[in-house]
């Protein structure tokens, strides 16, 4: 949170049973013109509660535990009286009832995951033969993937990519550079860059990971040289690179129809997660919907 919210406001709600930590819920909040909002930080796919379960809980007792811990966490969120709340819960959070009972709403959204990348060749078999495998084989022979692009160069490349589309990059280069640099320093991130035979940078992608899952966080392309097949080649190289570092690969899937199909064609599994929201002001609610 300190990395993605540097210079911004964030906090964490905590629940304890005696001296034992039972739950935590980090949150980023903004306050402007007297309006307070809890929202997703940039470059953060999932937020929501984290539960630290006692050993050997039955299913019924697990739900009781989540209800009790969530009540403590929600009380701390409610104490700041946010006019608007929105967080995307991790797919592992399947019980949002305590939030429903407190007046929150839920929208189901989807990401796409390859659930086990530890055997890359088996993963490759699951790729669409024509739309993914064929393109990868074609470009593997004429391109090179390197892992030494600096965070500063990646941030600049990301900005140039959006400028080439006639759009402003919504991410500050300082944020991109900071997130990439800190993740790489902690062995939790990698930048993969695709070059042609002339050494020209074609495409680059930043992935963050822990021992459980990798997340495709940012990408950029050389608009003048980018071709269908470059992204596939980068994804395949990253899956091989990460196969001994983590288990799952999360494409951070989009609700956009075309992007959804692209990710699904890698043999990825549709994985639901909850968008949890609450509005205390109808005007704010309307403004948020119009912005979406």
C-alpha positions as CSV (number, residue, x, y, z in Angstrom):
1,X,0.0,0.0,0.0
2,X,2.8,2.4,0.8
3,X,4.2,1.8,-2.7
4,X,1.0,2.4,-4.7
5,X,-0.3,5.1,-2.3
6,X,2.9,7.1,-1.7
7,X,2.0,10.7,-1.0
8,X,-1.7,9.7,-0.6
9,X,-3.9,8.7,2.3
10,X,-4.2,5.0,3.3
11,X,-4.8,3.1,6.5
12,X,-5.5,-0.5,7.6
13,X,-8.3,-1.8,9.8
14,X,-7.2,-4.5,12.2
15,X,-9.0,-7.1,14.3
16,X,-7.6,-9.0,17.3
17,X,-8.5,-11.8,19.6
18,X,-6.4,-10.8,22.6
19,X,-2.9,-10.5,21.2
20,X,-3.6,-12.6,18.1
21,X,-4.3,-10.8,14.8
22,X,-7.4,-12.2,13.3
23,X,-8.1,-9.9,10.3
24,X,-6.8,-6.9,8.4
25,X,-8.3,-4.7,5.7
26,X,-6.1,-2.1,4.0
27,X,-7.9,0.8,2.4
28,X,-7.0,3.9,0.3
29,X,-9.1,6.9,0.8
30,X,-9.4,10.4,-0.8
31,X,-11.0,13.5,0.6
32,X,-12.0,16.4,-1.5
33,X,-14.4,19.3,-0.9
34,X,-15.7,17.5,2.2
35,X,-16.4,14.2,0.3
36,X,-14.6,11.1,1.5
37,X,-14.2,8.1,-0.7
38,X,-12.6,4.7,-0.1
39,X,-11.4,3.4,-3.5
40,X,-9.0,1.0,-5.2
41,X,-5.5,2.3,-5.4
42,X,-4.0,2.5,-8.9
43,X,-2.2,-0.7,-10.0
44,X,-4.1,-2.7,-7.3
45,X,-6.4,-5.3,-8.7
46,X,-7.7,-6.6,-5.4
47,X,-8.3,-5.2,-1.9
48,X,-10.7,-6.3,0.8
49,X,-10.3,-8.2,4.0
50,X,-7.6,-10.8,4.9
51,X,-8.6,-13.4,7.5
52,X,-6.1,-15.2,9.8
53,X,-8.0,-18.3,10.7
54,X,-7.5,-20.5,13.7
55,X,-6.6,-24.1,13.0
56,X,-9.2,-26.8,12.4
57,X,-12.3,-24.6,11.9
58,X,-15.4,-26.3,10.7
59,X,-17.3,-24.7,7.8
60,X,-19.9,-23.3,10.1
61,X,-17.3,-21.9,12.5
62,X,-15.4,-20.4,9.6
63,X,-18.4,-18.4,8.6
64,X,-18.9,-17.3,12.2
65,X,-15.3,-16.3,12.4
66,X,-15.5,-14.2,9.2
67,X,-18.7,-12.6,10.5
68,X,-17.1,-11.5,13.8
69,X,-13.9,-10.3,12.2
70,X,-15.6,-8.5,9.4
71,X,-17.8,-6.6,11.9
72,X,-14.7,-5.3,13.7
73,X,-13.1,-4.2,10.4
74,X,-16.3,-2.6,9.1
75,X,-16.7,-0.6,12.3
76,X,-13.3,1.0,11.6
77,X,-14.2,1.7,8.0
78,X,-17.5,3.2,9.1
79,X,-15.8,5.4,11.7
80,X,-14.3,7.6,8.9
81,X,-17.8,8.0,7.4
82,X,-17.0,7.6,3.7
83,X,-19.5,9.0,1.3
84,X,-18.6,6.3,-1.2
85,X,-16.9,2.9,-0.8
86,X,-15.6,0.6,-3.6
87,X,-13.2,-2.3,-3.3
88,X,-12.5,-5.3,-5.5
89,X,-12.2,-8.4,-3.2
90,X,-9.7,-11.1,-4.0
91,X,-11.3,-14.2,-5.7
92,X,-10.4,-16.1,-2.5
93,X,-13.0,-14.0,-0.6
94,X,-16.3,-15.8,-1.4
95,X,-18.4,-14.7,1.6
96,X,-19.5,-11.1,1.4
97,X,-22.6,-11.5,3.6
98,X,-21.2,-9.4,6.5
99,X,-21.0,-6.5,4.0
100,X,-24.5,-7.2,2.6
101,X,-25.9,-7.1,6.2
102,X,-24.2,-3.7,6.6
103,X,-25.8,-2.2,3.5
104,X,-23.1,-2.8,0.9
105,X,-23.8,-3.9,-2.7
106,X,-22.0,-6.5,-4.8
107,X,-21.3,-6.8,-8.5
108,X,-19.7,-10.0,-9.8
109,X,-16.7,-9.3,-12.1
110,X,-14.2,-11.7,-13.8
111,X,-10.6,-12.2,-14.2
112,X,-8.9,-15.1,-16.0
113,X,-6.3,-17.4,-14.5
114,X,-4.1,-20.3,-15.5
115,X,-4.3,-22.2,-12.3
116,X,-1.0,-24.1,-12.5
117,X,2.0,-22.9,-14.6
118,X,4.6,-25.2,-13.1
119,X,4.7,-27.3,-16.2
120,X,5.0,-24.8,-19.0
121,X,4.7,-27.4,-21.8
122,X,1.4,-28.7,-20.4
123,X,0.2,-25.1,-20.2
124,X,1.2,-24.5,-23.9
125,X,-1.0,-27.4,-25.0
126,X,-4.0,-25.5,-23.5
127,X,-3.4,-22.5,-25.8
128,X,-5.6,-22.1,-28.8
129,X,-3.7,-23.9,-31.6
130,X,-4.4,-21.4,-34.4
131,X,-4.8,-18.1,-32.6
132,X,-2.0,-18.5,-30.0
133,X,0.3,-21.5,-30.5
134,X,0.9,-20.7,-34.2
135,X,1.7,-17.1,-33.6
136,X,4.1,-17.9,-30.8
137,X,6.0,-20.3,-32.9
138,X,6.2,-17.8,-35.7
139,X,7.6,-14.9,-33.6
140,X,9.8,-17.0,-31.3
141,X,12.1,-17.5,-34.3
142,X,12.3,-13.8,-35.1
143,X,12.3,-12.0,-31.8
144,X,14.1,-12.0,-28.5
145,X,12.8,-11.6,-25.0
146,X,15.0,-9.9,-22.4
147,X,14.5,-9.2,-18.7
148,X,16.8,-6.2,-18.3
149,X,14.6,-3.2,-19.3
150,X,14.9,-0.7,-16.5
151,X,11.8,0.6,-14.6
152,X,12.6,4.1,-15.8
153,X,12.7,3.0,-19.5
154,X,9.6,0.9,-19.1
155,X,7.7,3.9,-17.6
156,X,8.9,6.1,-20.5
157,X,7.8,3.4,-23.0
158,X,4.4,3.1,-21.3
159,X,3.9,6.9,-21.6
160,X,5.0,7.0,-25.2
161,X,2.6,4.1,-26.0
162,X,-0.4,6.1,-24.8
163,X,0.7,9.2,-26.5
164,X,0.8,7.3,-29.8
165,X,-2.8,6.5,-29.3
166,X,-3.7,10.1,-28.8
167,X,-4.4,9.6,-25.1
168,X,-2.8,10.7,-21.9
169,X,-1.3,8.0,-19.7
170,X,-3.5,7.8,-16.6
171,X,-0.5,6.5,-14.7
172,X,2.3,8.8,-13.6
173,X,5.7,7.7,-14.8
174,X,6.9,8.1,-11.2
175,X,4.3,5.7,-10.0
176,X,5.1,3.1,-12.7
177,X,8.8,3.4,-12.0
178,X,8.4,3.2,-8.2
179,X,6.1,0.1,-8.4
180,X,8.4,-1.7,-10.8
181,X,11.6,-0.8,-9.0
182,X,10.4,-1.9,-5.5
183,X,8.8,-5.1,-6.8
184,X,12.0,-6.1,-8.7
185,X,14.2,-5.2,-5.7
186,X,12.1,-7.5,-3.5
187,X,12.1,-10.4,-6.1
188,X,8.4,-9.9,-6.6
189,X,8.3,-8.4,-10.1
190,X,9.8,-8.7,-13.6
191,X,9.7,-6.6,-16.8
192,X,9.8,-8.7,-20.0
193,X,10.7,-6.9,-23.2
194,X,10.3,-8.2,-26.7
195,X,12.9,-7.1,-29.4
196,X,13.1,-7.7,-33.1
197,X,16.3,-8.9,-34.9
198,X,17.3,-5.2,-35.4
199,X,17.2,-4.7,-31.6
200,X,14.1,-2.5,-31.7
201,X,11.8,-2.7,-28.7
202,X,8.4,-4.1,-29.8
203,X,6.5,-4.7,-26.6
204,X,7.0,-4.8,-22.8
205,X,5.0,-6.2,-19.9
206,X,5.4,-5.9,-16.2
207,X,4.3,-8.8,-13.9
208,X,4.2,-8.8,-10.2
209,X,4.2,-12.1,-8.3
210,X,4.4,-13.9,-5.0
211,X,4.8,-17.6,-4.2
212,X,1.1,-18.2,-5.0
213,X,0.2,-16.2,-8.0
214,X,1.6,-13.8,-10.7
215,X,-0.4,-10.8,-12.0
216,X,0.0,-9.2,-15.3
217,X,-0.1,-5.6,-14.2
218,X,1.0,-3.3,-17.1
219,X,2.0,-3.5,-20.8
220,X,3.0,-1.2,-23.6
221,X,3.7,-1.6,-27.3
222,X,5.6,0.1,-30.1
223,X,2.6,1.3,-32.0
224,X,4.5,1.5,-35.3
225,X,5.9,-2.0,-35.1
226,X,3.4,-3.9,-32.9
227,X,1.8,-7.0,-34.5
228,X,-0.6,-9.6,-33.5
229,X,1.5,-12.3,-31.9
230,X,3.9,-10.1,-30.0
231,X,1.7,-10.2,-26.8
232,X,1.3,-13.9,-27.1
233,X,5.1,-14.4,-27.3
234,X,5.6,-12.2,-24.3
235,X,3.0,-14.1,-22.2
236,X,4.5,-17.4,-23.2
237,X,8.0,-16.3,-22.2
238,X,6.7,-14.9,-18.9
239,X,4.9,-18.2,-18.1
240,X,8.2,-20.1,-18.6
241,X,10.2,-17.6,-16.6
242,X,7.8,-17.7,-13.7
243,X,7.1,-21.4,-13.7
244,X,9.5,-22.1,-10.9
245,X,8.7,-19.0,-8.9
246,X,4.9,-19.2,-8.5
247,X,1.9,-21.4,-9.2
248,X,-0.9,-19.4,-10.9
249,X,-0.9,-16.7,-13.6
250,X,-3.6,-14.1,-13.4
251,X,-4.2,-12.1,-16.6
252,X,-6.1,-9.5,-14.6
253,X,-8.9,-10.0,-17.1
254,X,-11.1,-7.4,-18.5
255,X,-14.9,-7.3,-18.7
256,X,-14.4,-6.0,-22.3
257,X,-15.7,-8.7,-24.7
258,X,-12.6,-8.7,-27.0
259,X,-10.1,-8.7,-24.2
260,X,-12.0,-11.4,-22.4
261,X,-11.7,-13.7,-25.4
262,X,-8.0,-13.0,-25.8
263,X,-7.2,-14.1,-22.3
264,X,-9.6,-17.1,-22.4
265,X,-7.9,-18.4,-25.5
266,X,-4.7,-19.1,-23.4
267,X,-6.7,-21.8,-21.7
268,X,-7.3,-19.5,-18.7
269,X,-10.1,-20.3,-16.3
270,X,-12.9,-17.7,-15.8
271,X,-12.6,-16.6,-12.2
272,X,-15.2,-14.5,-10.4
273,X,-14.5,-11.8,-7.9
274,X,-16.7,-9.4,-6.0
275,X,-16.8,-5.6,-6.5
276,X,-18.2,-4.3,-3.2
277,X,-19.6,-0.8,-3.0
278,X,-21.7,1.5,-0.9
279,X,-22.9,5.1,-1.5
280,X,-24.3,7.4,1.2
281,X,-25.2,10.1,-1.3
282,X,-27.4,9.6,-4.4
283,X,-25.7,12.4,-6.3
284,X,-22.3,10.8,-5.8
285,X,-23.7,7.5,-6.9
286,X,-25.0,9.1,-10.1
287,X,-21.6,10.7,-10.7
288,X,-19.7,7.4,-10.2
289,X,-22.1,5.6,-12.6
290,X,-21.6,8.3,-15.3
291,X,-17.8,8.1,-14.9
292,X,-18.0,4.3,-15.5
